[in-house]
Amino acid sequence: MRARSIATATATALALLATRDLVQKKHALLRNYPVIGHARYLLETIGPELRQYIVTSNDEERPFSRDQRTWIYASAKGENNYFGFGTDNDVEHMQGHAYLKQRTFAGTLPDLHDPQAALPSAKVLGGPRGRAKAFRPASVVNISAMSFGSLSGAAITALNKGAALAGAMQNTGEGGLSPYHRNGGDLVLQIGTAYFGCRNEDGSFNIDKLKDVVAGAPVKAIEIKLSQGAKPGLGGMLPGTKVTPEIAEIRGIPLGKDCASPSRHTAFSDVDSMLDFVELLATETGLPVGIKSAVGEMDFWQELATLMARGDRGVDFVTIDGGEGGTGAAPLIFSDSMSLPFRMGFSRVYGTFAELGLTDDLTFICSGKLGLPENAAVAFALGADMINVAREAMLSIGCIQSQKCHTDKCPTGVATQNPRLARGLDPTSKATRAAVYLRTLRQELLKVSAAVGVAHPALITATDVEIMNGDYEARTLAGVYGYKDGWGELGPHLAEEITALLATKPTSVQRPIV
């Protein structure tokens, strides 16, 4: 009797659905194929998951392949992240693949058995310009700019706690410094075009509010965001419906009202005035100050290097984001076709400063899918001093690459403001995973450095890496990107200093330089 009732109810529901499909005019497919046409929309909805687990091979999927995700997941859980039976890459024919060249003999090498995998920066951030609060970052791997609002409070909390456990730093993103960023991790405060958290009512910059924010949190440096790889040169609109009391307070914007982020800064209008702004922030706060940008036209970088060569003004660091960098949401053309990929963009910027002999005078921070050992090692060979990880850090705390970041329906509670979904992410357990991932990546970089025969990844050179060019030829990284002798390398003093520092097993605490 019960089965008959269920069957009757099911048939009635299907009949009603079929009737609705036949009379609606929005979808031709459903008018022609009532009921069964819904299968198409279901398959489209779960298509990314089907491709991840059924259709694609281990190396096919993008942005991160199954092998890459498997390595990150295993690393974050502290599990065996080795792969058996050899590579499944087509090593003889893979165009553009990077290969590092091991050395038979080497001098002083790092300790590969330290569980904390201490790996400080080879450069003192803010040291060359004499900033009052200059310091040597304790970790060359740090968490990239992701705002509260883009990520859930639980995700931000987990990443901040993870950074603290790993002795790393977390970039706040341009959405302001939230309570979720105050869980023990050191911070890089990012200032975007809307000046969230340090703005006047009309959206202009307010230095006093910035000083208040810096004074009340463990902010180690300030980053002025000019652009990011996923959507360079593009402003944004935060709809009033998303401006909750919490968001309004953090960002310093009116409750329930639309908030537009300009595509350009209003506190400065050219390179010259930007450097004045940099020096203002550094003078008022004592902190190192840098810029973040994707790479497009090169006039900006050439003018910046030329003005810095005078010695009176300058940025303490530049963060270069590759065009392959990710974000919660961006127009397709911006994700696919705006700004240069990391290796090409960074090499052009580095070369611009190298031509004027300035590379030891500032720290190069790099981002754009660099949270994988191979990509990170190549970045260091090109001249990177530190790397920032974003999507890889998200994966470490549970992201499954469902690619629903822009829908507010992230199934794992990472990139959403939906309380029901965010509840599924436990910040305490995920913090441990984030920390283990950061340590493991540092450990892998130490292993690669030792194989190449150097003590620190910043000592890997552009001639230590070769790029496959067709089936039977390879060129060094230096040759591919037009590097001159010595480019991508630390100066002798810096090289000796970091080698000696690693030999003494430095502490993971980030100490100011006095």
C-alpha positions as CSV (number, residue, x, y, z in Angstrom):
1,M,0.0,0.0,0.0
2,R,2.8,2.4,0.9
3,A,4.7,1.5,-2.3
4,R,1.6,2.3,-4.3
5,S,1.3,5.7,-2.6
6,I,4.9,6.6,-3.3
7,A,4.5,5.5,-7.0
8,T,1.4,7.6,-7.3
9,A,3.0,10.7,-5.7
10,T,6.1,10.2,-8.0
11,A,4.0,9.9,-11.1
12,T,2.0,13.0,-10.1
13,A,5.1,15.0,-9.5
14,L,6.6,14.0,-12.9
15,A,3.3,14.9,-14.6
16,L,3.3,18.3,-13.1
17,L,7.0,18.8,-14.0
18,A,6.2,17.7,-17.6
19,T,3.3,20.1,-17.8
20,R,5.4,23.0,-16.5
21,D,8.2,22.1,-19.0
22,L,5.8,22.1,-21.9
23,V,4.2,25.5,-21.2
24,Q,7.4,27.4,-20.1
25,K,9.2,29.4,-22.8
26,K,12.6,30.0,-21.3
27,H,14.3,26.7,-22.3
28,A,13.6,25.2,-25.7
29,L,15.3,21.9,-24.6
30,L,12.7,21.4,-21.9
31,R,9.8,22.2,-24.1
32,N,10.9,19.6,-26.6
33,Y,12.1,17.0,-24.1
34,P,10.1,17.5,-20.9
35,V,11.4,15.9,-17.7
36,I,14.3,14.1,-19.3
37,G,15.8,17.4,-20.5
38,H,16.6,18.2,-16.9
39,A,19.3,15.5,-17.0
40,R,21.4,17.8,-19.2
41,Y,21.4,20.6,-16.6
42,L,22.2,18.1,-13.8
43,L,25.2,16.8,-15.8
44,E,26.3,20.4,-16.5
45,T,26.1,21.2,-12.8
46,I,28.2,18.3,-11.7
47,G,30.5,18.3,-14.8
48,P,33.6,19.6,-13.0
49,E,33.3,16.8,-10.4
50,L,32.8,14.2,-13.1
51,R,35.8,15.4,-15.1
52,Q,37.9,15.4,-12.0
53,Y,37.3,11.9,-10.9
54,I,36.2,10.0,-14.0
55,V,37.2,11.6,-17.3
56,T,40.6,13.3,-17.1
57,S,44.0,11.8,-16.6
58,N,46.3,12.5,-13.7
59,D,48.0,15.4,-15.5
60,E,45.2,16.8,-17.7
61,E,42.9,18.8,-15.5
62,R,43.3,22.6,-14.9
63,P,43.9,24.8,-13.0
64,F,45.4,22.0,-10.8
65,S,45.8,18.5,-12.1
66,R,44.8,15.4,-10.0
67,D,48.5,14.7,-9.3
68,Q,49.0,18.2,-8.1
69,R,45.9,18.2,-5.8
70,T,46.9,14.7,-4.5
71,W,50.3,16.1,-3.6
72,I,48.9,19.1,-1.8
73,Y,46.2,17.0,0.1
74,A,48.8,14.4,1.2
75,S,51.3,17.0,2.2
76,A,48.7,18.9,4.3
77,K,47.6,15.7,6.1
78,G,51.2,14.7,6.8
79,E,50.7,11.6,4.7
80,N,53.1,9.9,2.2
81,N,53.2,12.3,-0.7
82,Y,55.5,10.2,-2.8
83,F,54.5,8.8,-6.2
84,G,55.3,5.2,-7.2
85,F,56.4,3.5,-10.4
86,G,57.9,6.6,-12.1
87,T,56.5,9.7,-13.7
88,D,53.4,9.6,-15.9
89,N,54.6,12.7,-17.8
90,D,55.7,12.2,-21.3
91,V,59.2,13.4,-20.5
92,E,60.7,12.9,-23.9
93,H,58.2,15.1,-25.7
94,M,56.7,17.5,-23.2
95,Q,57.2,21.0,-24.7
96,G,58.2,23.6,-22.1
97,H,58.7,21.3,-19.2
98,A,61.4,22.4,-16.6
99,Y,64.1,20.1,-15.4
100,L,66.5,20.9,-12.6
101,K,70.1,19.7,-12.9
102,Q,71.5,17.9,-9.8
103,R,75.1,18.3,-8.7
104,T,77.4,15.5,-7.7
105,F,79.4,17.4,-5.1
106,A,78.3,20.3,-2.9
107,G,79.4,22.4,0.0
108,T,77.4,23.2,3.1
109,L,73.8,21.9,2.7
110,P,70.7,22.5,4.8
111,D,69.3,20.2,7.5
112,L,66.7,18.1,5.7
113,H,65.3,16.5,8.9
114,D,64.1,19.6,10.7
115,P,60.3,19.1,11.1
116,Q,59.8,22.8,11.1
117,A,61.8,23.1,7.9
118,A,63.0,26.6,8.8
119,L,63.7,28.5,5.6
120,P,64.1,32.2,6.1
121,S,64.3,34.8,3.4
122,A,67.8,35.5,2.1
123,K,67.0,39.3,2.3
124,V,66.0,41.6,5.1
125,L,62.7,43.1,4.1
126,G,63.1,46.9,4.4
127,G,66.7,46.7,5.3
128,P,68.3,48.3,2.2
129,R,66.1,51.4,2.7
130,G,66.6,51.5,6.5
131,R,63.0,51.1,7.5
132,A,62.5,51.3,11.3
133,K,60.8,47.9,11.4
134,A,62.8,46.1,8.9
135,F,63.0,42.3,9.5
136,R,64.0,39.1,7.9
137,P,60.9,37.0,7.1
138,A,61.2,33.6,8.8
139,S,59.5,31.8,5.9
140,V,60.1,32.1,2.1
141,V,56.6,30.6,1.7
142,N,53.7,32.7,2.9
143,I,49.9,32.9,2.4
144,S,48.8,35.2,-0.5
145,A,46.2,37.9,-0.5
146,M,42.7,36.6,0.1
147,S,40.1,38.8,1.7
148,F,37.5,38.1,4.2
149,G,34.4,38.3,2.1
150,S,36.0,36.4,-0.7
151,L,36.8,33.6,1.8
152,S,34.7,32.7,4.8
153,G,35.6,33.7,8.3
154,A,36.4,30.1,9.1
155,A,38.8,29.8,6.2
156,I,40.6,33.0,7.1
157,T,40.9,31.8,10.7
158,A,42.3,28.5,9.7
159,L,44.9,30.1,7.4
160,N,45.9,32.6,10.0
161,K,46.3,30.0,12.7
162,G,48.2,27.8,10.2
163,A,50.5,30.6,9.3
164,A,51.2,31.1,13.0
165,L,52.0,27.4,13.5
166,A,54.3,27.4,10.5
167,G,56.1,30.6,11.3
168,A,54.8,32.2,8.1
169,M,52.9,35.4,7.2
170,Q,49.4,35.9,5.9
171,N,48.4,38.7,3.5
172,T,45.0,40.2,4.4
173,G,43.9,40.9,0.9
174,E,42.3,44.3,0.0
175,G,39.1,43.6,2.0
176,G,40.5,45.0,5.2
177,L,41.9,43.5,8.4
178,S,39.1,41.4,10.0
179,P,38.8,39.7,13.4
180,Y,39.5,36.4,11.6
181,H,43.0,37.7,10.8
182,R,43.8,38.1,14.5
183,N,44.6,34.5,15.5
184,G,48.3,34.7,16.0
185,G,49.7,34.9,12.5
186,D,51.8,37.8,11.4
187,L,50.2,39.9,8.7
188,V,51.0,41.8,5.5
189,L,48.3,44.5,5.2
190,Q,47.2,45.0,1.7
191,I,45.8,48.3,0.6
192,G,43.6,48.3,-2.6
193,T,42.0,51.0,-4.6
194,A,39.0,51.3,-2.3
195,Y,41.3,51.7,0.8
196,F,39.1,49.4,2.9
197,G,39.7,49.9,6.6
198,C,41.7,53.1,6.1
199,R,39.3,55.3,4.1
200,N,37.3,58.4,4.5
201,E,33.5,58.5,3.8
202,D,34.1,59.6,0.2
203,G,36.5,56.6,-0.3
204,S,39.7,58.6,-0.2
205,F,42.7,57.4,1.8
206,N,43.1,58.2,5.5
207,I,46.6,57.9,7.0
208,D,45.4,58.1,10.6
209,K,43.0,55.2,10.2
210,L,45.8,53.2,8.6
211,K,48.1,53.9,11.6
212,D,45.3,52.8,13.9
213,V,44.9,49.5,12.0
214,V,48.6,48.8,12.0
215,A,49.0,49.7,15.7
216,G,46.3,47.2,16.7
217,A,47.5,44.1,14.9
218,P,50.7,42.2,14.1
219,V,51.2,43.9,10.8
220,K,54.8,43.3,9.5
221,A,54.6,45.1,6.1
222,I,52.2,47.0,3.9
223,E,51.5,46.0,0.3
224,I,49.9,48.5,-2.1
225,K,47.8,46.5,-4.6
226,L,48.0,47.9,-8.1
227,S,46.5,44.8,-9.8
228,Q,46.3,41.0,-9.6
229,G,46.9,38.4,-12.2
230,A,43.3,37.1,-12.4
231,K,41.7,40.5,-13.1
232,P,44.3,43.2,-13.7
233,G,43.2,46.8,-14.2
234,L,39.6,45.9,-13.2
235,G,37.6,47.5,-10.4
236,G,34.7,45.8,-8.7
237,M,31.3,46.3,-7.2
238,L,30.2,44.9,-3.8
239,P,26.4,44.9,-3.9
240,G,24.6,46.5,-1.0
241,T,22.9,43.2,-0.2
242,K,26.3,41.7,0.6
243,V,27.4,44.6,2.8
244,T,26.5,43.0,6.2
245,P,27.1,44.8,9.5
246,E,30.3,42.8,9.9
247,I,31.6,43.7,6.4
248,A,30.6,47.3,6.8
249,E,32.6,47.7,10.0
250,I,35.7,45.9,8.7
251,R,35.8,47.8,5.5
252,G,34.6,51.1,6.8
253,I,31.7,51.4,4.3
254,P,28.0,52.2,4.7
255,L,25.8,49.4,5.7
256,G,23.6,47.9,3.0
257,K,24.8,50.3,0.2
258,D,26.6,49.4,-3.0
259,C,30.4,49.9,-2.8
260,A,32.5,50.4,-5.9
261,S,36.2,49.7,-6.0
262,P,37.9,51.9,-8.6
263,S,40.2,50.3,-11.2
264,R,42.9,52.8,-10.3
265,H,44.2,54.5,-7.1
266,T,43.2,58.0,-6.1
267,A,46.0,58.6,-3.6
268,F,48.5,58.8,-6.5
269,S,48.4,59.1,-10.3
270,D,51.8,58.2,-11.6
271,V,55.1,56.5,-10.6
272,D,56.5,59.6,-9.1
273,S,53.5,60.3,-6.8
274,M,53.3,56.6,-6.0
275,L,56.8,56.7,-4.6
276,D,55.8,59.7,-2.5
277,F,52.9,57.6,-1.2
278,V,55.2,54.7,-0.4
279,E,57.6,56.9,1.5
280,L,54.7,58.5,3.4
281,L,53.4,55.1,4.6
282,A,56.9,53.9,5.5
283,T,57.7,57.1,7.4
284,E,54.4,57.1,9.3
285,T,54.4,53.4,10.2
286,G,58.0,52.4,10.2
287,L,57.1,49.3,8.2
288,P,58.5,48.0,4.9
289,V,56.2,49.0,2.0
290,G,55.8,47.4,-1.4
291,I,53.6,47.0,-4.3
292,K,51.7,44.1,-5.9
293,S,51.0,44.0,-9.6
294,A,50.5,41.7,-12.6
295,V,52.7,42.5,-15.6
296,G,51.4,44.2,-18.7
297,E,53.0,47.2,-20.4
298,M,56.6,47.7,-19.2
299,D,56.8,51.5,-19.2
300,F,55.7,51.5,-15.6
301,W,58.5,49.2,-14.4
302,Q,61.1,51.0,-16.4
303,E,60.2,54.3,-14.9
304,L,60.0,52.8,-11.4
305,A,63.5,51.3,-11.7
306,T,64.9,54.6,-13.1
307,L,63.5,56.6,-10.2
308,M,64.6,54.1,-7.6
309,A,68.2,54.2,-9.1
310,R,68.5,57.7,-7.7
311,G,68.4,56.2,-4.2
312,D,66.2,58.7,-2.4
313,R,62.9,56.8,-2.7
314,G,61.8,53.3,-3.5
315,V,59.7,50.3,-2.7
316,D,61.0,47.7,-0.3
317,F,59.4,44.8,-2.2
318,V,57.5,44.0,-5.4
319,T,55.0,41.2,-5.5
320,I,54.6,39.9,-9.1
321,D,51.4,38.0,-9.8
322,G,51.2,35.8,-12.9
323,G,48.3,35.9,-15.3
324,E,47.5,32.3,-14.3
325,G,46.8,33.5,-10.8
326,G,43.3,32.7,-9.4
327,T,40.5,34.5,-7.8
328,G,37.0,33.9,-6.7
329,A,35.4,35.6,-9.6
330,A,36.6,37.3,-12.8
331,P,35.4,37.8,-16.4
332,L,36.5,35.0,-18.6
333,I,38.7,37.2,-20.8
334,F,40.5,38.5,-17.8
335,S,41.2,35.0,-16.4
336,D,42.3,33.7,-19.8
337,S,43.9,36.6,-21.7
338,M,44.9,39.6,-19.5
339,S,48.4,40.1,-18.2
340,L,51.5,38.0,-18.8
341,P,52.0,34.5,-17.3
342,F,54.3,34.4,-14.3
343,R,57.6,33.3,-15.8
344,M,57.5,35.7,-18.7
345,G,56.1,38.7,-16.7
346,F,58.5,38.2,-13.8
347,S,61.6,37.8,-15.9
348,R,60.9,41.1,-17.7
349,V,60.4,42.9,-14.4
350,Y,63.5,41.3,-12.9
351,G,65.6,42.2,-15.9
352,T,64.5,45.8,-15.7
353,F,65.9,46.2,-12.2
354,A,68.9,44.0,-13.0
355,E,70.0,46.3,-15.8
356,L,70.4,49.1,-13.2
357,G,72.0,46.8,-10.5
358,L,69.1,47.1,-8.1
359,T,68.1,43.5,-7.5
360,D,69.8,43.2,-4.1
361,D,68.1,46.4,-3.0
362,L,64.5,45.0,-2.9
363,T,62.8,41.8,-2.2
364,F,61.0,40.0,-5.0
365,I,57.8,38.2,-3.9
366,C,56.1,36.0,-6.5
367,S,52.7,34.4,-6.9
368,G,50.6,32.6,-9.5
369,K,50.4,28.8,-9.0
370,L,53.8,28.7,-7.2
371,G,52.7,26.5,-4.3
372,L,54.0,23.4,-6.1
373,P,57.7,22.5,-5.7
374,E,58.6,22.5,-9.4
375,N,57.0,25.9,-10.1
376,A,58.5,27.4,-6.9
377,A,62.0,26.2,-7.7
378,V,61.8,27.7,-11.2
379,A,60.6,31.0,-9.6
380,F,63.6,31.0,-7.3
381,A,65.9,30.3,-10.2
382,L,64.5,33.3,-12.0
383,G,65.3,35.6,-9.0
384,A,62.4,35.2,-6.6
385,D,63.2,35.7,-2.9
386,M,59.8,34.6,-1.5
387,I,56.6,33.1,-2.8
388,N,53.0,33.5,-1.9
389,V,50.4,30.7,-2.1
390,A,46.7,31.2,-2.5
391,R,44.7,28.4,-4.2
392,E,47.2,25.8,-2.9
393,A,46.5,27.1,0.6
394,M,42.8,26.8,0.0
395,L,43.3,23.2,-1.2
396,S,45.2,22.4,2.0
397,I,42.2,23.4,4.1
398,G,39.7,21.4,2.2
399,C,39.0,23.1,-1.2
400,I,38.1,20.5,-3.8
401,Q,38.4,22.7,-6.9
402,S,34.6,22.6,-7.5
403,Q,35.0,26.0,-9.2
404,K,32.0,27.5,-7.5
405,C,33.9,30.3,-5.8
406,H,31.8,33.0,-7.6
407,T,28.5,31.4,-6.7
408,D,28.7,31.6,-2.9
409,K,28.0,27.9,-2.9
410,C,31.4,26.5,-2.1
411,P,30.7,23.0,-0.9
412,T,33.6,22.9,1.6
413,G,32.9,26.3,3.2
414,V,36.2,27.9,2.0
415,A,35.0,30.5,-0.6
416,T,31.6,31.4,0.7
417,Q,29.7,33.7,3.1
418,N,26.9,31.1,3.6
419,P,26.9,30.3,7.3
420,R,25.5,26.8,6.7
421,L,28.4,25.9,4.3
422,A,31.1,27.7,6.3
423,R,30.0,25.7,9.4
424,G,31.5,22.6,7.8
425,L,35.0,24.0,7.9
426,D,36.6,23.4,11.3
427,P,39.3,26.1,11.7
428,T,41.3,24.3,14.3
429,S,41.9,21.0,12.4
430,K,42.3,22.9,9.1
431,A,44.8,25.2,10.6
432,T,47.0,22.2,11.3
433,R,46.7,21.1,7.7
434,A,47.6,24.5,6.4
435,A,50.7,24.6,8.6
436,V,51.8,21.1,7.6
437,Y,51.4,22.0,4.0
438,L,53.5,25.2,4.4
439,R,56.2,23.2,6.2
440,T,56.1,20.5,3.6
441,L,56.6,22.9,0.7
442,R,59.6,24.4,2.5
443,Q,60.9,20.9,3.1
444,E,60.6,20.1,-0.6
445,L,62.4,23.3,-1.5
446,L,65.2,22.4,0.8
447,K,65.4,18.9,-0.8
448,V,65.6,20.4,-4.3
449,S,68.2,22.9,-3.1
450,A,70.3,20.1,-1.7
451,A,70.0,18.1,-4.9
452,V,71.2,21.1,-6.9
453,G,74.0,21.5,-4.4
454,V,73.1,24.8,-2.7
455,A,71.9,25.6,0.8
456,H,68.9,27.7,-0.1
457,P,66.4,27.9,-3.0
458,A,67.4,31.5,-3.6
459,L,70.9,30.2,-4.6
460,I,69.4,28.1,-7.4
461,T,70.4,29.9,-10.6
462,A,68.8,30.2,-14.1
463,T,71.5,28.0,-15.5
464,D,70.5,25.2,-13.1
465,V,67.2,24.7,-14.9
466,E,66.6,23.6,-18.5
467,I,63.5,23.9,-20.5
468,M,62.5,21.3,-23.1
469,N,62.3,22.9,-26.5
470,G,60.9,20.3,-28.8
471,D,61.8,16.6,-28.7
472,Y,65.5,16.8,-28.9
473,E,66.6,20.1,-27.6
474,A,66.7,21.9,-24.3
475,R,67.7,25.5,-23.3
476,T,68.7,26.9,-19.9
477,L,66.2,29.1,-18.1
478,A,68.6,31.9,-18.6
479,G,68.7,31.4,-22.3
480,V,64.9,31.1,-22.7
481,Y,64.3,34.4,-20.8
482,G,67.3,36.3,-22.0
483,Y,69.1,36.5,-18.7
484,K,72.6,38.0,-18.6
485,D,75.5,36.6,-16.5
486,G,74.6,36.9,-12.8
487,W,70.9,37.7,-13.3
488,G,68.7,35.7,-10.9
489,E,71.5,35.3,-8.4
490,L,72.1,36.9,-5.0
491,G,75.0,39.2,-4.5
492,P,78.0,37.5,-2.9
493,H,77.4,39.1,0.6
494,L,73.7,37.9,0.6
495,A,74.7,34.4,-0.6
496,E,77.3,34.0,2.2
497,E,74.9,35.4,4.8
498,I,72.0,33.1,4.1
499,T,74.3,30.1,3.8
500,A,75.8,30.9,7.2
501,L,72.3,31.6,8.7
502,L,70.9,28.2,7.7
503,A,74.0,26.5,9.1
504,T,73.2,27.9,12.5
505,K,69.5,26.7,12.4
506,P,67.7,30.1,12.7
507,T,64.7,30.4,14.9
508,S,61.2,30.6,13.2
509,V,60.3,33.8,15.1
510,Q,60.3,36.9,12.9
511,R,62.5,39.4,14.6
512,P,62.9,43.1,13.7
513,I,66.3,44.2,12.6
514,V,67.8,46.5,15.1
